[in-house]
Amino acid sequence: MDWFVFSNHPICLTCALQVTITKKYLQMTSTHKDHQSSSLKHSDSLVPPHPVHSGIMPSMFTLLYILLILFSVSTTILEAAQANKSEIDRQALLCFKSGISSYPLGILDSWSEDSLNFCGWKGVTCGTKFPPRVVSLNFNYARLSGKLSGCLGNLTFLSRMNLAYNNLSGTIPEEWGMLPNLHTLNLAGSYLQGNIPISLGASNSLSYVNLANNTLTGGIPLPLTDCSSLSTLILSRNNLSGEIPSTLFDNSSKLAVVDLQKNSFTGLIPRFHKVTALKFLCLTENFLSGSIPPSIGNVSSLTSILLGQNKLSGLIPETIGHTTKLLELDLSFNSLSGNVPVSLYNMSSLKNFSVGSNGLVGQLPSYIGHSLPTLQSLIMGSNRLEGLIPTSLANMSNLQMLDLSDNSLNGPVPSLGSLANLSQLVLGSNLLEAHDWSFLTSLANCTQLTKLSLEGNGLNGSLPAAVVNLSTRLQDLSLGSNKISGSIPVEISNLVNLTSLRMESNFLSGSIPSTIGKLQNLYVLNLSKNKLSGQIPPSVGDITQLGKLYLDDNNLIGNIPDSLGQCKGLLELNLSTNSLDGSIPVKLFDRPPLSLGVDFSYNKLIGEIPSEVGNLANLALLNVSNNMLFGTIPEALGSCLTLLFLRMERNMLEGQIPQSFRKLRSIQQINLARNILSGPVPEFFGDLTLLDKLDLSYNNFEGPIPSGGCFRNSSMVVLDGNRMLCARVSMLGLPICDDTQTKNHVPLLRIIMIITPLIAGVLLLYLVVTVWKRRAQLTFPRCNKIPGVLCLVANRKKREAVANQKIREVVACSNHKETLKKISYGDILKATNWFSSVHTISSTCTGSVYVGRFKSDRSLVAIKVFNLNEPGGYGSYFTECEVLRSTRHRNIMRPMTLCSTLDSKNHEFKALVFKFMVNGSLDRWLHSEQHNVIPGRVLSFGKRICIAADVASALDYVHNQLTPPLIHCDLKPHNVLLDDDMTAQLSDFGSAKFLLPGQVIRKSLVDVGGTIGYIAPEYGLGCKISVGGDVYSFGVLLLELLTGKRPTDDMFVDGLTLPIFSESMFPDLVAEMLDPHMAHEEHQGCVEAWMQRYVVPLVPLGLSCTMESPKDRPGMKDVCAKLSALRDDFLERHHDD
């Protein structure tokens, strides 16, 4: 073999040369000897020997051979040193592997002590030079678990490290900052904690840094901002805080991308000096304050400026208009004021322009449609803009979304039919006018339109027939609260893709067209609070996807159609306050889930209540009050095990209360007043622990009443008008039952002798009091209790104190963007029917919650009245007020308004009014399956992951976006309420704590106010309250969503808890730990793929949140990001869930 075959390896080359020269040397030596022998044989010959070669050639080759040996030895020594450097790389990789606790994809299987060829290991790339050195590590989405090792700091040739989107924890090693050749570092999407190492700034070659989606804390190291080669810095979705270094935009002429969104940075935005290459700037969802620096306009290379959801104030700099390459500008959800600079309306390259939810004023320029020709999205909703909507908007041929809602815009809606790409038009809550409705006619040309929202304007006029010519892609049509008259056109069925049709609170008349049954995709149909007449068309039953039907407060007549029983997905049905007659159809209760509620109240229904109502095992509300129903209460009603509210008052029902009612363990309110019911009051009513309002008044009940449960509190029970009732002990003002329960009465004479003096005394006392009150009122009209001047002074001082208190509460409870609707004590009295027990939802020591309707708005509200006589009453009220003032988030239950005044007895009165959540709490949905479940009532996985993401978003907001942070302290499924669309809202902030800077709150379990099973274990040790406590509660809630098991389930004994149980089942038995109803419901035929993609990532997330130490738990920002990503991926793949 020729030596040059090995020429690429120095050792082989040396060996080949040595062998070749040795062969030549031996050949020469042999030739020299042969030549001498030949000379001796021819010694007599005349030819002399060759003196030139005698002794010279052997000695020359000997010297050359020695030199070759020396060269070989030196090369071998050098090569051994180089091989040692390669071994350093191999050992560094093995050291890194030792810190990895799990790699389920088997990516590190080839990494072993026995393997010397580390360049062939998965994820490892070596350079082309000798000796082999590691230049790149790539483990993107490798599902590695464990901690990062500083050993990788020995990979001195490493230039690229990508460990993104794994389950790595711990801190980023300082040693990594010493890697001299590192230019790309990607550690995004793990659970990394601690500070960003200062040493990262020591590398002169570092160009790309991505540490997004972790739980890093601290600030941005100053040396990192000094890296002259830095071009990309992505630190989004962490817990970073402090001010952004002022040098960030000073020292790097190569800096092109800066993404710091979803952190907790405070202070000012630094000035912009030497960042000539900056293109992408994202600082959204932080706590940055102050004004936007005008120097931002000097960065002519910018294409994206995203500063939304901060606390920025002041004016929008006019200099932003100098960034001629800008494509997107987001300044939404700040406190910016003043006019939008004219220069911004002249940025011809702009595609996305969002300044919504600020305090901007002024008018839209008339030329806006000409100066922004490439605009695709214009979002200016929730400001204080006024004036007309420019007609030039019709020239924005690329416009896809236009949101000008919640302003004070007036005048006619312009014709926008030329916008062929328009998909969303949101103009609700303004002062717009329809005029001749020509704008609606023009919208028929917008063939991509999917959402048209015009609710809450003063459009007036008659609904034009042109509405049926809108795009067949239209999914959401909202025309509510517009004083629209006319009738619903028959051709409404042309809008075949509608999922939501809302025309409530108008003056629509005529009948509901039967063609509405052709809207097969409709989920919400709301025609309530109109003047519709005629019968409910049976074709409504053909809308098989219908989930919510609101036809209440109309003039509908006739029977309830049997065909509604065909709507197998119907969750809520409200037909109240009409003139419907006939009987309740049996088929309605055959199979529909109807879990939210059935309301037939205030009609003219007759007949008996069908026993099939018992099929609605998951029903929450049944209201058939104020009709003409007769017969007995069906025994089957006891099968509605999740029933919360039962209203049957003002009918002609007779017989006894069914014994099956003992199974209604979830019932909170029962109203059977003003019927013809008789018999005893069942003893089991005293055992229904959740029953807090019971109205049996004006019936024919007799005998002793129960002594336990709600009967211990006179405010919970109404028994008036039942003359034959008695009590075993003195209670509720009833007479004492005699031992024999006979009807023997005290002799008439004895009764007369006892009662007559009593009546006389009462009459005399009444006369004295009446005379005194009249005299007092003539002198002091407002005086009720204290006579004379003392009364006048006391009333004046008390009302002045209440007035001052109101001023403080308005400051505490008002938001600068909102004007609270004023309500009086009288309004609340009427809405709750004088605090009727029937209207009570719940009651605690700090207050009671009532359901009711205000006269001005017939929609249901929840009214929370605070018990100011209890120590926690005031604190709970002001905490809720502070939440109203501080928060603005779609997943937080915020009060609609408040009432702070004096009641009829001149006592302080405080109440908050909330939207009534007809879907109830998450707790009711999760655990309704314990008895006779209907499969349609069980939460699907899609809804569960959406709810989890909603709650995580709310906690992320109160933990990371409020200043100071707010700790909920009592997170549990009972405090997660679900609105009409099953969107979760976090409620009950009465126990919440604001974590002020430097404040340390140490509380016991009782003081925190949490619930056993959900409260963090460190609170039991008296540790300080922290966001980690809420994270623990969320982790329990997430595991409960997956398993369907309460943390207080009977199985959790002897140290076994829900987190420990979940951890023991994961990952091998994960299918067995899941809620069986959810697992059975989801994606038959591809369960394994579904579990691997969605369920498997959720379990460790829940377990990480329930770690014993709060330091080991992730922050809600990271949890929210991961859940949102999983939810979005799920919804994208499962549109029908």
Secondary structure, 3 states (H helix, E strand, C coil): CCHHHHCCCHHHHHHHHHHHHHHHHHHHHHHHHHHHHHHHHCCCCCCCCCCCCCCHHHHHHHHHHHHHHHHHHHHHHHHHHHHHHHHHHHHHHHHHHHCEEECCCCCCCCCCCCCCCHHHCCCEEECCCCCCCEEEEECCCCCCEEECCHHHHHCCCCCEEECCCCEEEEECCHHHHHCCCCCEEECCCCEEECCCCHHHHHCCCCCEEECCCCCCCCCCCHHHHCCCCCCEEECCCCCCEEECCCCCCCCCCCCCEEECCCCEEECCCCCCCCCCCCCEEECCCCCCEECCCHHHHHCCCCCEEECCCCEEEECCCHHHHHCCCCCEEECCCCEEEEECCHHHHHCCCCCEEECCCCEEECCCCCCHHHHCCCCCEEECCCCCCEECCCHHHHHCCCCCEEECCCCEEEEECCCCCCCCCCCEEECCCCEEECCCCHHHHHHHHCCCCCEEECCCCCCCCECCHHHHHCCCCCCEEECCCCCCECCCCHHHHHCCCCCEEECCCCCCCCCCCHHHHHCCCCCEEECCCCCCEECCCHHHHHCCCCCEEECCCCEEEECCCHHHHHCCCCCEEECCCCEECCCCCHHHHCCCCCCCEEECCCCCCEECCCHHHHHCCCCCEEECCCCEEEEECCHHHHHCCCCCEEECCCCEEEECCCHHHHHCCCCCEEECCCCEEEECCCHHHHHCCCCCEEECCCCEEEEECCCCHHHHCHHHEECCCCCEEEECCCCCCCCECCCCCCCCCCCHHHHHHHHHHHHHHHHHHHHHHHHHHHHHHHHCCCCCCCCHHHHHHHHHHHHHHHHHHHHHHHHHHCCCCCCCCCCCHHHHHHHCCCCCHHHEEEEECCEEEEEEEECCEEEEEEEEEECCCCHHHHHHHHHHHHHHHHCCCCCECCCCEEEEEECCCCCEEEEEEEECCCCCEHHHHHCHHHCCCCHHHCCCHHHHHHHHHHHHHHHHHHHHCCCCCEECCCCCHHHEEECCCCCEEECCCCCCEECCCCCCCECCHHHHCCCCCCCCHHHHHCCECCHHHHHHHHHHHHHHHHHCCCCCCCCCCCCCCHHHHHHHHCCCCHHHHCCHHHHHHCCCCCHHHHHHHHHHHHHHHHHHHCCCCHHHCCCHHHHHHHHHHHHHHHHHHCCCC
